[in-house]
Amino acid sequence: MRSARGGKRIDLPVEDFIDVLPAPADPDPFEAQDMDRVIDRLEPRAAQIVRAIGIDGESAADTGARLGMTEGAVRVALHRALKSLARLRERMIE
């Protein structure tokens, strides 16, 4: 088999290198705290939706059922909340 550059391709099992590969990084507790602070700046319902879908992995349908919203309304609210988060992030960077 040839590589994209025309040379021979060598397949090596990743298990052979497990001792030299970096370990997965532990979650940074400060990053989670910062994220919570930024999300808290959203309107309460928007913050609930971002946490439910973006952090907890809940579906839009389940989030909507819990909040008394349609799945489509949840998706629209999530999109708006993410745009708001992007604007907040830009202000924090400046």
PDB file of N, CA, C and O in Angstrom:
ATOM      1  N   MET A   1       0.842  -1.181   0.000  1.00  0.00           N
ATOM      2  CA  MET A   1       0.000   0.000   0.000  1.00  0.00           C
ATOM      3  C   MET A   1       0.887   1.243   0.000  1.00  0.00           C
ATOM      4  O   MET A   1       1.924   1.251   0.663  1.00  0.00           O
ATOM      5  N   ARG A   2       0.512   2.268  -0.711  1.00  0.00           N
ATOM      6  CA  ARG A   2       1.301   3.497  -0.832  1.00  0.00           C
ATOM      7  C   ARG A   2       0.647   4.626  -0.041  1.00  0.00           C
ATOM      8  O   ARG A   2      -0.577   4.677   0.082  1.00  0.00           O
ATOM      9  N   SER A   3       1.454   5.515   0.484  1.00  0.00           N
ATOM     10  CA  SER A   3       0.934   6.682   1.194  1.00  0.00           C
ATOM     11  C   SER A   3       0.573   7.756   0.180  1.00  0.00           C
ATOM     12  O   SER A   3       0.800   7.592  -1.018  1.00  0.00           O
ATOM     13  N   ALA A   4       0.020   8.839   0.660  1.00  0.00           N
ATOM     14  CA  ALA A   4      -0.362   9.949  -0.216  1.00  0.00           C
ATOM     15  C   ALA A   4       0.861  10.554  -0.913  1.00  0.00           C
ATOM     16  O   ALA A   4       0.743  11.109  -2.005  1.00  0.00           O
ATOM     17  N   ARG A   5       2.008  10.450  -0.295  1.00  0.00           N
ATOM     18  CA  ARG A   5       3.235  11.016  -0.875  1.00  0.00           C
ATOM     19  C   ARG A   5       3.956  10.015  -1.787  1.00  0.00           C
ATOM     20  O   ARG A   5       5.020  10.322  -2.325  1.00  0.00           O
ATOM     21  N   GLY A   6       3.387   8.841  -1.957  1.00  0.00           N
ATOM     22  CA  GLY A   6       3.986   7.873  -2.857  1.00  0.00           C
ATOM     23  C   GLY A   6       4.911   6.884  -2.177  1.00  0.00           C
ATOM     24  O   GLY A   6       5.336   5.923  -2.818  1.00  0.00           O
ATOM     25  N   GLY A   7       5.242   7.073  -0.913  1.00  0.00           N
ATOM     26  CA  GLY A   7       6.106   6.138  -0.202  1.00  0.00           C
ATOM     27  C   GLY A   7       5.306   4.966   0.340  1.00  0.00           C
ATOM     28  O   GLY A   7       4.086   4.903   0.189  1.00  0.00           O
ATOM     29  N   LYS A   8       6.012   4.041   0.971  1.00  0.00           N
ATOM     30  CA  LYS A   8       5.330   2.899   1.564  1.00  0.00           C
ATOM     31  C   LYS A   8       4.601   3.334   2.827  1.00  0.00           C
ATOM     32  O   LYS A   8       5.092   4.163   3.592  1.00  0.00           O
ATOM     33  N   ARG A   9       3.450   2.774   3.025  1.00  0.00           N
ATOM     34  CA  ARG A   9       2.657   3.063   4.220  1.00  0.00           C
ATOM     35  C   ARG A   9       2.971   2.010   5.265  1.00  0.00           C
ATOM     36  O   ARG A   9       3.033   0.817   4.968  1.00  0.00           O
ATOM     37  N   ILE A  10       3.167   2.462   6.475  1.00  0.00           N
ATOM     38  CA  ILE A  10       3.457   1.556   7.583  1.00  0.00           C
ATOM     39  C   ILE A  10       2.331   1.676   8.590  1.00  0.00           C
ATOM     40  O   ILE A  10       2.028   2.771   9.062  1.00  0.00           O
ATOM     41  N   ASP A  11       1.720   0.568   8.918  1.00  0.00           N
ATOM     42  CA  ASP A  11       0.660   0.546   9.929  1.00  0.00           C
ATOM     43  C   ASP A  11       1.250   0.037  11.236  1.00  0.00           C
ATOM     44  O   ASP A  11       1.807  -1.060  11.297  1.00  0.00           O
ATOM     45  N   LEU A  12       1.119   0.855  12.286  1.00  0.00           N
ATOM     46  CA  LEU A  12       1.625   0.481  13.602  1.00  0.00           C
ATOM     47  C   LEU A  12       0.480   0.526  14.604  1.00  0.00           C
ATOM     48  O   LEU A  12      -0.262   1.508  14.640  1.00  0.00           O
ATOM     49  N   PRO A  13       0.321  -0.499  15.407  1.00  0.00           N
ATOM     50  CA  PRO A  13      -0.752  -0.489  16.404  1.00  0.00           C
ATOM     51  C   PRO A  13      -0.465   0.545  17.498  1.00  0.00           C
ATOM     52  O   PRO A  13       0.654   0.623  18.005  1.00  0.00           O
ATOM     53  N   VAL A  14      -1.450   1.314  17.848  1.00  0.00           N
ATOM     54  CA  VAL A  14      -1.292   2.364  18.860  1.00  0.00           C
ATOM     55  C   VAL A  14      -0.906   1.774  20.213  1.00  0.00           C
ATOM     56  O   VAL A  14      -0.257   2.444  21.016  1.00  0.00           O
ATOM     57  N   GLU A  15      -1.295   0.541  20.469  1.00  0.00           N
ATOM     58  CA  GLU A  15      -0.971  -0.098  21.744  1.00  0.00           C
ATOM     59  C   GLU A  15       0.542  -0.167  21.975  1.00  0.00           C
ATOM     60  O   GLU A  15       0.999  -0.160  23.117  1.00  0.00           O
ATOM     61  N   ASP A  16       1.315  -0.233  20.884  1.00  0.00           N
ATOM     62  CA  ASP A  16       2.773  -0.288  21.003  1.00  0.00           C
ATOM     63  C   ASP A  16       3.360   1.015  21.539  1.00  0.00           C
ATOM     64  O   ASP A  16       4.506   1.039  21.987  1.00  0.00           O
ATOM     65  N   PHE A  17       2.592   2.087  21.497  1.00  0.00           N
ATOM     66  CA  PHE A  17       3.102   3.397  21.891  1.00  0.00           C
ATOM     67  C   PHE A  17       2.379   3.974  23.104  1.00  0.00           C
ATOM     68  O   PHE A  17       2.563   5.147  23.431  1.00  0.00           O
ATOM     69  N   ILE A  18       1.568   3.173  23.767  1.00  0.00           N
ATOM     70  CA  ILE A  18       0.738   3.665  24.868  1.00  0.00           C
ATOM     71  C   ILE A  18       1.578   4.291  25.993  1.00  0.00           C
ATOM     72  O   ILE A  18       1.128   5.216  26.668  1.00  0.00           O
ATOM     73  N   ASP A  19       2.808   3.775  26.188  1.00  0.00           N
ATOM     74  CA  ASP A  19       3.665   4.305  27.252  1.00  0.00           C
ATOM     75  C   ASP A  19       4.228   5.683  26.940  1.00  0.00           C
ATOM     76  O   ASP A  19       4.576   6.424  27.859  1.00  0.00           O
ATOM     77  N   VAL A  20       4.325   6.042  25.667  1.00  0.00           N
ATOM     78  CA  VAL A  20       4.913   7.334  25.307  1.00  0.00           C
ATOM     79  C   VAL A  20       3.869   8.371  24.890  1.00  0.00           C
ATOM     80  O   VAL A  20       4.193   9.550  24.753  1.00  0.00           O
ATOM     81  N   LEU A  21       2.621   7.945  24.689  1.00  0.00           N
ATOM     82  CA  LEU A  21       1.566   8.897  24.341  1.00  0.00           C
ATOM     83  C   LEU A  21       1.146   9.662  25.589  1.00  0.00           C
ATOM     84  O   LEU A  21       1.088   9.085  26.675  1.00  0.00           O
ATOM     85  N   PRO A  22       0.855  10.935  25.452  1.00  0.00           N
ATOM     86  CA  PRO A  22       0.428  11.696  26.634  1.00  0.00           C
ATOM     87  C   PRO A  22      -0.924  11.193  27.134  1.00  0.00           C
ATOM     88  O   PRO A  22      -1.794  10.804  26.355  1.00  0.00           O
ATOM     89  N   ALA A  23      -1.068  11.212  28.438  1.00  0.00           N
ATOM     90  CA  ALA A  23      -2.342  10.824  29.051  1.00  0.00           C
ATOM     91  C   ALA A  23      -3.366  11.906  28.768  1.00  0.00           C
ATOM     92  O   ALA A  23      -3.005  13.076  28.637  1.00  0.00           O
ATOM     93  N   PRO A  24      -4.640  11.538  28.672  1.00  0.00           N
ATOM     94  CA  PRO A  24      -5.673  12.565  28.482  1.00  0.00           C
ATOM     95  C   PRO A  24      -5.641  13.558  29.647  1.00  0.00           C
ATOM     96  O   PRO A  24      -5.495  13.169  30.806  1.00  0.00           O
ATOM     97  N   ALA A  25      -5.775  14.810  29.327  1.00  0.00           N
ATOM     98  CA  ALA A  25      -5.742  15.853  30.358  1.00  0.00           C
ATOM     99  C   ALA A  25      -6.988  15.782  31.225  1.00  0.00           C
ATOM    100  O   ALA A  25      -8.090  15.537  30.735  1.00  0.00           O
ATOM    101  N   ASP A  26      -6.798  16.000  32.514  1.00  0.00           N
ATOM    102  CA  ASP A  26      -7.942  16.079  33.415  1.00  0.00           C
ATOM    103  C   ASP A  26      -8.691  17.366  33.124  1.00  0.00           C
ATOM    104  O   ASP A  26      -8.086  18.357  32.713  1.00  0.00           O
ATOM    105  N   PRO A  27     -10.004  17.364  33.332  1.00  0.00           N
ATOM    106  CA  PRO A  27     -10.743  18.606  33.108  1.00  0.00           C
ATOM    107  C   PRO A  27     -10.223  19.708  34.027  1.00  0.00           C
ATOM    108  O   PRO A  27      -9.908  19.464  35.192  1.00  0.00           O
ATOM    109  N   ASP A  28     -10.139  20.897  33.498  1.00  0.00           N
ATOM    110  CA  ASP A  28      -9.667  22.046  34.260  1.00  0.00           C
ATOM    111  C   ASP A  28     -10.847  22.600  35.054  1.00  0.00           C
ATOM    112  O   ASP A  28     -11.803  23.100  34.460  1.00  0.00           O
ATOM    113  N   PRO A  29     -10.800  22.521  36.398  1.00  0.00           N
ATOM    114  CA  PRO A  29     -11.932  22.999  37.189  1.00  0.00           C
ATOM    115  C   PRO A  29     -12.195  24.495  37.004  1.00  0.00           C
ATOM    116  O   PRO A  29     -13.336  24.942  37.119  1.00  0.00           O
ATOM    117  N   PHE A  30     -11.153  25.266  36.722  1.00  0.00           N
ATOM    118  CA  PHE A  30     -11.342  26.696  36.507  1.00  0.00           C
ATOM    119  C   PHE A  30     -12.072  26.959  35.201  1.00  0.00           C
ATOM    120  O   PHE A  30     -12.868  27.893  35.108  1.00  0.00           O
ATOM    121  N   GLU A  31     -11.807  26.140  34.195  1.00  0.00           N
ATOM    122  CA  GLU A  31     -12.502  26.284  32.924  1.00  0.00           C
ATOM    123  C   GLU A  31     -14.006  26.066  33.113  1.00  0.00           C
ATOM    124  O   GLU A  31     -14.818  26.802  32.554  1.00  0.00           O
ATOM    125  N   ALA A  32     -14.368  25.059  33.898  1.00  0.00           N
ATOM    126  CA  ALA A  32     -15.786  24.787  34.163  1.00  0.00           C
ATOM    127  C   ALA A  32     -16.414  25.948  34.939  1.00  0.00           C
ATOM    128  O   ALA A  32     -17.552  26.332  34.671  1.00  0.00           O
ATOM    129  N   GLN A  33     -15.680  26.501  35.890  1.00  0.00           N
ATOM    130  CA  GLN A  33     -16.197  27.637  36.655  1.00  0.00           C
ATOM    131  C   GLN A  33     -16.388  28.849  35.756  1.00  0.00           C
ATOM    132  O   GLN A  33     -17.393  29.552  35.858  1.00  0.00           O
ATOM    133  N   ASP A  34     -15.419  29.092  34.872  1.00  0.00           N
ATOM    134  CA  ASP A  34     -15.529  30.215  33.944  1.00  0.00           C
ATOM    135  C   ASP A  34     -16.731  30.030  33.028  1.00  0.00           C
ATOM    136  O   ASP A  34     -17.476  30.976  32.770  1.00  0.00           O
ATOM    137  N   MET A  35     -16.915  28.807  32.540  1.00  0.00           N
ATOM    138  CA  MET A  35     -18.034  28.516  31.653  1.00  0.00           C
ATOM    139  C   MET A  35     -19.355  28.761  32.375  1.00  0.00           C
ATOM    140  O   MET A  35     -20.275  29.347  31.805  1.00  0.00           O
ATOM    141  N   ASP A  36     -19.451  28.317  33.621  1.00  0.00           N
ATOM    142  CA  ASP A  36     -20.675  28.542  34.388  1.00  0.00           C
ATOM    143  C   ASP A  36     -20.950  30.031  34.562  1.00  0.00           C
ATOM    144  O   ASP A  36     -22.094  30.473  34.456  1.00  0.00           O
ATOM    145  N   ARG A  37     -19.892  30.806  34.829  1.00  0.00           N
ATOM    146  CA  ARG A  37     -20.076  32.254  35.015  1.00  0.00           C
ATOM    147  C   ARG A  37     -20.597  32.919  33.748  1.00  0.00           C
ATOM    148  O   ARG A  37     -21.461  33.793  33.816  1.00  0.00           O
ATOM    149  N   VAL A  38     -20.082  32.515  32.602  1.00  0.00           N
ATOM    150  CA  VAL A  38     -20.520  33.103  31.336  1.00  0.00           C
ATOM    151  C   VAL A  38     -21.948  32.676  31.028  1.00  0.00           C
ATOM    152  O   VAL A  38     -22.767  33.501  30.623  1.00  0.00           O
ATOM    153  N   ILE A  39     -22.253  31.405  31.214  1.00  0.00           N
ATOM    154  CA  ILE A  39     -23.616  30.922  30.961  1.00  0.00           C
ATOM    155  C   ILE A  39     -24.609  31.610  31.886  1.00  0.00           C
ATOM    156  O   ILE A  39     -25.739  31.889  31.484  1.00  0.00           O
ATOM    157  N   ASP A  40     -24.202  31.887  33.115  1.00  0.00           N
ATOM    158  CA  ASP A  40     -25.082  32.578  34.074  1.00  0.00           C
ATOM    159  C   ASP A  40     -25.453  33.981  33.616  1.00  0.00           C
ATOM    160  O   ASP A  40     -26.420  34.557  34.114  1.00  0.00           O
ATOM    161  N   ARG A  41     -24.696  34.542  32.671  1.00  0.00           N
ATOM    162  CA  ARG A  41     -25.005  35.883  32.169  1.00  0.00           C
ATOM    163  C   ARG A  41     -26.137  35.863  31.137  1.00  0.00           C
ATOM    164  O   ARG A  41     -26.649  36.914  30.751  1.00  0.00           O
ATOM    165  N   LEU A  42     -26.523  34.665  30.696  1.00  0.00           N
ATOM    166  CA  LEU A  42     -27.659  34.535  29.770  1.00  0.00           C
ATOM    167  C   LEU A  42     -28.969  34.661  30.541  1.00  0.00           C
ATOM    168  O   LEU A  42     -28.995  34.596  31.770  1.00  0.00           O
ATOM    169  N   GLU A  43     -30.055  34.843  29.792  1.00  0.00           N
ATOM    170  CA  GLU A  43     -31.369  34.800  30.420  1.00  0.00           C
ATOM    171  C   GLU A  43     -31.558  33.407  31.012  1.00  0.00           C
ATOM    172  O   GLU A  43     -31.015  32.440  30.477  1.00  0.00           O
ATOM    173  N   PRO A  44     -32.313  33.278  32.105  1.00  0.00           N
ATOM    174  CA  PRO A  44     -32.432  31.979  32.784  1.00  0.00           C
ATOM    175  C   PRO A  44     -32.853  30.815  31.878  1.00  0.00           C
ATOM    176  O   PRO A  44     -32.265  29.737  31.960  1.00  0.00           O
ATOM    177  N   ARG A  45     -33.847  31.010  31.024  1.00  0.00           N
ATOM    178  CA  ARG A  45     -34.291  29.914  30.168  1.00  0.00           C
ATOM    179  C   ARG A  45     -33.202  29.538  29.166  1.00  0.00           C
ATOM    180  O   ARG A  45     -32.982  28.354  28.909  1.00  0.00           O
ATOM    181  N   ALA A  46     -32.521  30.531  28.600  1.00  0.00           N
ATOM    182  CA  ALA A  46     -31.440  30.262  27.658  1.00  0.00           C
ATOM    183  C   ALA A  46     -30.317  29.490  28.351  1.00  0.00           C
ATOM    184  O   ALA A  46     -29.750  28.561  27.777  1.00  0.00           O
ATOM    185  N   ALA A  47     -30.000  29.879  29.587  1.00  0.00           N
ATOM    186  CA  ALA A  47     -28.963  29.185  30.352  1.00  0.00           C
ATOM    187  C   ALA A  47     -29.365  27.728  30.605  1.00  0.00           C
ATOM    188  O   ALA A  47     -28.531  26.828  30.510  1.00  0.00           O
ATOM    189  N   GLN A  48     -30.632  27.500  30.924  1.00  0.00           N
ATOM    190  CA  GLN A  48     -31.117  26.128  31.135  1.00  0.00           C
ATOM    191  C   GLN A  48     -30.940  25.288  29.872  1.00  0.00           C
ATOM    192  O   GLN A  48     -30.507  24.138  29.937  1.00  0.00           O
ATOM    193  N   ILE A  49     -31.274  25.865  28.742  1.00  0.00           N
ATOM    194  CA  ILE A  49     -31.190  25.144  27.468  1.00  0.00           C
ATOM    195  C   ILE A  49     -29.736  24.834  27.116  1.00  0.00           C
ATOM    196  O   ILE A  49     -29.426  23.718  26.698  1.00  0.00           O
ATOM    197  N   VAL A  50     -28.851  25.804  27.280  1.00  0.00           N
ATOM    198  CA  VAL A  50     -27.433  25.581  26.982  1.00  0.00           C
ATOM    199  C   VAL A  50     -26.873  24.484  27.884  1.00  0.00           C
ATOM    200  O   VAL A  50     -26.155  23.603  27.413  1.00  0.00           O
ATOM    201  N   ARG A  51     -27.191  24.530  29.153  1.00  0.00           N
ATOM    202  CA  ARG A  51     -26.685  23.503  30.076  1.00  0.00           C
ATOM    203  C   ARG A  51     -27.256  22.127  29.740  1.00  0.00           C
ATOM    204  O   ARG A  51     -26.531  21.132  29.721  1.00  0.00           O
ATOM    205  N   ALA A  52     -28.569  22.079  29.475  1.00  0.00           N
ATOM    206  CA  ALA A  52     -29.213  20.795  29.210  1.00  0.00           C
ATOM    207  C   ALA A  52     -28.644  20.130  27.963  1.00  0.00           C
ATOM    208  O   ALA A  52     -28.319  18.943  27.983  1.00  0.00           O
ATOM    209  N   ILE A  53     -28.523  20.885  26.886  1.00  0.00           N
ATOM    210  CA  ILE A  53     -28.088  20.304  25.614  1.00  0.00           C
ATOM    211  C   ILE A  53     -26.565  20.285  25.501  1.00  0.00           C
ATOM    212  O   ILE A  53     -25.977  19.262  25.150  1.00  0.00           O
ATOM    213  N   GLY A  54     -25.937  21.410  25.796  1.00  0.00           N
ATOM    214  CA  GLY A  54     -24.497  21.526  25.587  1.00  0.00           C
ATOM    215  C   GLY A  54     -23.642  20.847  26.628  1.00  0.00           C
ATOM    216  O   GLY A  54     -22.547  20.382  26.312  1.00  0.00           O
ATOM    217  N   ILE A  55     -24.108  20.776  27.860  1.00  0.00           N
ATOM    218  CA  ILE A  55     -23.284  20.209  28.924  1.00  0.00           C
ATOM    219  C   ILE A  55     -23.786  18.829  29.341  1.00  0.00           C
ATOM    220  O   ILE A  55     -23.005  17.885  29.461  1.00  0.00           O
ATOM    221  N   ASP A  56     -25.095  18.722  29.560  1.00  0.00           N
ATOM    222  CA  ASP A  56     -25.654  17.455  30.039  1.00  0.00           C
ATOM    223  C   ASP A  56     -25.935  16.463  28.925  1.00  0.00           C
ATOM    224  O   ASP A  56     -26.168  15.284  29.193  1.00  0.00           O
ATOM    225  N   GLY A  57     -25.917  16.925  27.668  1.00  0.00           N
ATOM    226  CA  GLY A  57     -26.142  16.026  26.543  1.00  0.00           C
ATOM    227  C   GLY A  57     -27.592  15.633  26.320  1.00  0.00           C
ATOM    228  O   GLY A  57     -27.879  14.639  25.653  1.00  0.00           O
ATOM    229  N   GLU A  58     -28.494  16.406  26.875  1.00  0.00           N
ATOM    230  CA  GLU A  58     -29.924  16.134  26.708  1.00  0.00           C
ATOM    231  C   GLU A  58     -30.338  16.480  25.274  1.00  0.00           C
ATOM    232  O   GLU A  58     -29.747  17.366  24.656  1.00  0.00           O
ATOM    233  N   SER A  59     -31.324  15.803  24.756  1.00  0.00           N
ATOM    234  CA  SER A  59     -31.801  16.104  23.402  1.00  0.00           C
ATOM    235  C   SER A  59     -32.693  17.346  23.431  1.00  0.00           C
ATOM    236  O   SER A  59     -33.202  17.735  24.482  1.00  0.00           O
ATOM    237  N   ALA A  60     -32.870  17.956  22.269  1.00  0.00           N
ATOM    238  CA  ALA A  60     -33.755  19.121  22.165  1.00  0.00           C
ATOM    239  C   ALA A  60     -35.181  18.720  22.494  1.00  0.00           C
ATOM    240  O   ALA A  60     -35.914  19.489  23.115  1.00  0.00           O
ATOM    241  N   ALA A  61     -35.586  17.511  22.081  1.00  0.00           N
ATOM    242  CA  ALA A  61     -36.941  17.034  22.368  1.00  0.00           C
ATOM    243  C   ALA A  61     -37.162  16.870  23.865  1.00  0.00           C
ATOM    244  O   ALA A  61     -38.193  17.288  24.394  1.00  0.00           O
ATOM    245  N   ASP A  62     -36.191  16.257  24.554  1.00  0.00           N
ATOM    246  CA  ASP A  62     -36.324  16.071  26.007  1.00  0.00           C
ATOM    247  C   ASP A  62     -36.296  17.402  26.747  1.00  0.00           C
ATOM    248  O   ASP A  62     -37.055  17.612  27.693  1.00  0.00           O
ATOM    249  N   THR A  63     -35.419  18.294  26.311  1.00  0.00           N
ATOM    250  CA  THR A  63     -35.344  19.616  26.930  1.00  0.00           C
ATOM    251  C   THR A  63     -36.656  20.357  26.738  1.00  0.00           C
ATOM    252  O   THR A  63     -37.171  20.973  27.671  1.00  0.00           O
ATOM    253  N   GLY A  64     -37.193  20.298  25.529  1.00  0.00           N
ATOM    254  CA  GLY A  64     -38.464  20.951  25.254  1.00  0.00           C
ATOM    255  C   GLY A  64     -39.595  20.398  26.105  1.00  0.00           C
ATOM    256  O   GLY A  64     -40.405  21.158  26.636  1.00  0.00           O
ATOM    257  N   ALA A  65     -39.653  19.088  26.236  1.00  0.00           N
ATOM    258  CA  ALA A  65     -40.704  18.469  27.055  1.00  0.00           C
ATOM    259  C   ALA A  65     -40.594  18.929  28.502  1.00  0.00           C
ATOM    260  O   ALA A  65     -41.604  19.216  29.146  1.00  0.00           O
ATOM    261  N   ARG A  66     -39.384  18.997  29.006  1.00  0.00           N
ATOM    262  CA  ARG A  66     -39.173  19.417  30.391  1.00  0.00           C
ATOM    263  C   ARG A  66     -39.514  20.887  30.604  1.00  0.00           C
ATOM    264  O   ARG A  66     -40.025  21.263  31.659  1.00  0.00           O
ATOM    265  N   LEU A  67     -39.228  21.725  29.591  1.00  0.00           N
ATOM    266  CA  LEU A  67     -39.450  23.164  29.733  1.00  0.00           C
ATOM    267  C   LEU A  67     -40.780  23.643  29.151  1.00  0.00           C
ATOM    268  O   LEU A  67     -41.080  24.836  29.192  1.00  0.00           O
ATOM    269  N   GLY A  68     -41.580  22.715  28.609  1.00  0.00           N
ATOM    270  CA  GLY A  68     -42.859  23.103  28.028  1.00  0.00           C
ATOM    271  C   GLY A  68     -42.703  23.848  26.714  1.00  0.00           C
ATOM    272  O   GLY A  68     -43.464  24.773  26.427  1.00  0.00           O
ATOM    273  N   MET A  69     -41.710  23.447  25.907  1.00  0.00           N
ATOM    274  CA  MET A  69     -41.429  24.089  24.622  1.00  0.00           C
ATOM    275  C   MET A  69     -41.412  23.016  23.539  1.00  0.00           C
ATOM    276  O   MET A  69     -41.200  21.837  23.824  1.00  0.00           O
ATOM    277  N   THR A  70     -41.634  23.432  22.305  1.00  0.00           N
ATOM    278  CA  THR A  70     -41.489  22.485  21.206  1.00  0.00           C
ATOM    279  C   THR A  70     -39.994  22.271  20.938  1.00  0.00           C
ATOM    280  O   THR A  70     -39.158  23.084  21.330  1.00  0.00           O
ATOM    281  N   GLU A  71     -39.681  21.171  20.270  1.00  0.00           N
ATOM    282  CA  GLU A  71     -38.295  20.891  19.928  1.00  0.00           C
ATOM    283  C   GLU A  71     -37.722  22.005  19.044  1.00  0.00           C
ATOM    284  O   GLU A  71     -36.574  22.415  19.219  1.00  0.00           O
ATOM    285  N   GLY A  72     -38.524  22.486  18.099  1.00  0.00           N
ATOM    286  CA  GLY A  72     -38.077  23.570  17.226  1.00  0.00           C
ATOM    287  C   GLY A  72     -37.783  24.848  17.996  1.00  0.00           C
ATOM    288  O   GLY A  72     -36.800  25.537  17.723  1.00  0.00           O
ATOM    289  N   ALA A  73     -38.643  25.159  18.962  1.00  0.00           N
ATOM    290  CA  ALA A  73     -38.428  26.364  19.772  1.00  0.00           C
ATOM    291  C   ALA A  73     -37.154  26.236  20.597  1.00  0.00           C
ATOM    292  O   ALA A  73     -36.443  27.219  20.805  1.00  0.00           O
ATOM    293  N   VAL A  74     -36.867  25.034  21.064  1.00  0.00           N
ATOM    294  CA  VAL A  74     -35.643  24.809  21.835  1.00  0.00           C
ATOM    295  C   VAL A  74     -34.425  25.020  20.936  1.00  0.00           C
ATOM    296  O   VAL A  74     -33.441  25.636  21.346  1.00  0.00           O
ATOM    297  N   ARG A  75     -34.497  24.508  19.714  1.00  0.00           N
ATOM    298  CA  ARG A  75     -33.368  24.661  18.789  1.00  0.00           C
ATOM    299  C   ARG A  75     -33.125  26.139  18.452  1.00  0.00           C
ATOM    300  O   ARG A  75     -31.979  26.581  18.376  1.00  0.00           O
ATOM    301  N   VAL A  76     -34.195  26.886  18.254  1.00  0.00           N
ATOM    302  CA  VAL A  76     -34.062  28.317  17.977  1.00  0.00           C
ATOM    303  C   VAL A  76     -33.469  29.029  19.190  1.00  0.00           C
ATOM    304  O   VAL A  76     -32.564  29.852  19.056  1.00  0.00           O
ATOM    305  N   ALA A  77     -33.986  28.704  20.374  1.00  0.00           N
ATOM    306  CA  ALA A  77     -33.482  29.328  21.599  1.00  0.00           C
ATOM    307  C   ALA A  77     -32.013  28.979  21.830  1.00  0.00           C
ATOM    308  O   ALA A  77     -31.235  29.826  22.270  1.00  0.00           O
ATOM    309  N   LEU A  78     -31.633  27.737  21.535  1.00  0.00           N
ATOM    310  CA  LEU A  78     -30.238  27.334  21.683  1.00  0.00           C
ATOM    311  C   LEU A  78     -29.353  28.128  20.726  1.00  0.00           C
ATOM    312  O   LEU A  78     -28.294  28.621  21.115  1.00  0.00           O
ATOM    313  N   HIS A  79     -29.786  28.248  19.491  1.00  0.00           N
ATOM    314  CA  HIS A  79     -29.010  29.007  18.503  1.00  0.00           C
ATOM    315  C   HIS A  79     -28.817  30.454  18.963  1.00  0.00           C
ATOM    316  O   HIS A  79     -27.716  30.996  18.877  1.00  0.00           O
ATOM    317  N   ARG A  80     -29.870  31.061  19.440  1.00  0.00           N
ATOM    318  CA  ARG A  80     -29.779  32.450  19.923  1.00  0.00           C
ATOM    319  C   ARG A  80     -28.866  32.554  21.140  1.00  0.00           C
ATOM    320  O   ARG A  80     -28.094  33.504  21.268  1.00  0.00           O
ATOM    321  N   ALA A  81     -28.962  31.569  22.032  1.00  0.00           N
ATOM    322  CA  ALA A  81     -28.123  31.573  23.232  1.00  0.00           C
ATOM    323  C   ALA A  81     -26.651  31.422  22.859  1.00  0.00           C
ATOM    324  O   ALA A  81     -25.790  32.083  23.441  1.00  0.00           O
ATOM    325  N   LEU A  82     -26.363  30.560  21.895  1.00  0.00           N
ATOM    326  CA  LEU A  82     -24.974  30.380  21.478  1.00  0.00           C
ATOM    327  C   LEU A  82     -24.423  31.642  20.813  1.00  0.00           C
ATOM    328  O   LEU A  82     -23.248  31.970  20.980  1.00  0.00           O
ATOM    329  N   LYS A  83     -25.267  32.349  20.062  1.00  0.00           N
ATOM    330  CA  LYS A  83     -24.833  33.626  19.482  1.00  0.00           C
ATOM    331  C   LYS A  83     -24.542  34.632  20.593  1.00  0.00           C
ATOM    332  O   LYS A  83     -23.567  35.380  20.521  1.00  0.00           O
ATOM    333  N   SER A  84     -25.383  34.647  21.611  1.00  0.00           N
ATOM    334  CA  SER A  84     -25.156  35.547  22.748  1.00  0.00           C
ATOM    335  C   SER A  84     -23.859  35.199  23.470  1.00  0.00           C
ATOM    336  O   SER A  84     -23.106  36.090  23.864  1.00  0.00           O
ATOM    337  N   LEU A  85     -23.597  33.901  23.644  1.00  0.00           N
ATOM    338  CA  LEU A  85     -22.352  33.480  24.285  1.00  0.00           C
ATOM    339  C   LEU A  85     -21.143  33.912  23.470  1.00  0.00           C
ATOM    340  O   LEU A  85     -20.128  34.321  24.033  1.00  0.00           O
ATOM    341  N   ALA A  86     -21.244  33.824  22.161  1.00  0.00           N
ATOM    342  CA  ALA A  86     -20.139  34.245  21.292  1.00  0.00           C
ATOM    343  C   ALA A  86     -19.883  35.745  21.454  1.00  0.00           C
ATOM    344  O   ALA A  86     -18.733  36.181  21.502  1.00  0.00           O
ATOM    345  N   ARG A  87     -20.958  36.531  21.536  1.00  0.00           N
ATOM    346  CA  ARG A  87     -20.790  37.982  21.732  1.00  0.00           C
ATOM    347  C   ARG A  87     -20.162  38.271  23.097  1.00  0.00           C
ATOM    348  O   ARG A  87     -19.291  39.132  23.213  1.00  0.00           O
ATOM    349  N   LEU A  88     -20.608  37.547  24.131  1.00  0.00           N
ATOM    350  CA  LEU A  88     -20.034  37.733  25.463  1.00  0.00           C
ATOM    351  C   LEU A  88     -18.553  37.387  25.460  1.00  0.00           C
ATOM    352  O   LEU A  88     -17.747  38.088  26.071  1.00  0.00           O
ATOM    353  N   ARG A  89     -18.198  36.323  24.784  1.00  0.00           N
ATOM    354  CA  ARG A  89     -16.802  35.898  24.703  1.00  0.00           C
ATOM    355  C   ARG A  89     -15.960  36.970  24.024  1.00  0.00           C
ATOM    356  O   ARG A  89     -14.861  37.284  24.482  1.00  0.00           O
ATOM    357  N   GLU A  90     -16.468  37.526  22.940  1.00  0.00           N
ATOM    358  CA  GLU A  90     -15.718  38.563  22.235  1.00  0.00           C
ATOM    359  C   GLU A  90     -15.489  39.772  23.124  1.00  0.00           C
ATOM    360  O   GLU A  90     -14.410  40.363  23.109  1.00  0.00           O
ATOM    361  N   ARG A  91     -16.507  40.143  23.904  1.00  0.00           N
ATOM    362  CA  ARG A  91     -16.356  41.290  24.817  1.00  0.00           C
ATOM    363  C   ARG A  91     -15.321  40.997  25.886  1.00  0.00           C
ATOM    364  O   ARG A  91     -14.591  41.892  26.312  1.00  0.00           O
ATOM    365  N   MET A  92     -15.255  39.722  26.329  1.00  0.00           N
ATOM    366  CA  MET A  92     -14.312  39.354  27.380  1.00  0.00           C
ATOM    367  C   MET A  92     -12.886  39.356  26.850  1.00  0.00           C
ATOM    368  O   MET A  92     -11.952  39.633  27.603  1.00  0.00           O
ATOM    369  N   ILE A  93     -12.698  39.054  25.572  1.00  0.00           N
ATOM    370  CA  ILE A  93     -11.378  38.995  24.970  1.00  0.00           C
ATOM    371  C   ILE A  93     -10.820  40.396  24.733  1.00  0.00           C
ATOM    372  O   ILE A  93      -9.614  40.612  24.852  1.00  0.00           O
ATOM    373  N   GLU A  94     -11.678  41.331  24.405  1.00  0.00           N
ATOM    374  CA  GLU A  94     -11.232  42.698  24.080  1.00  0.00           C
ATOM    375  C   GLU A  94     -10.541  43.375  25.215  1.00  0.00           C
ATOM    376  O   GLU A  94     -10.116  44.523  25.083  1.00  0.00           O
TER     377      GLU A  94
END
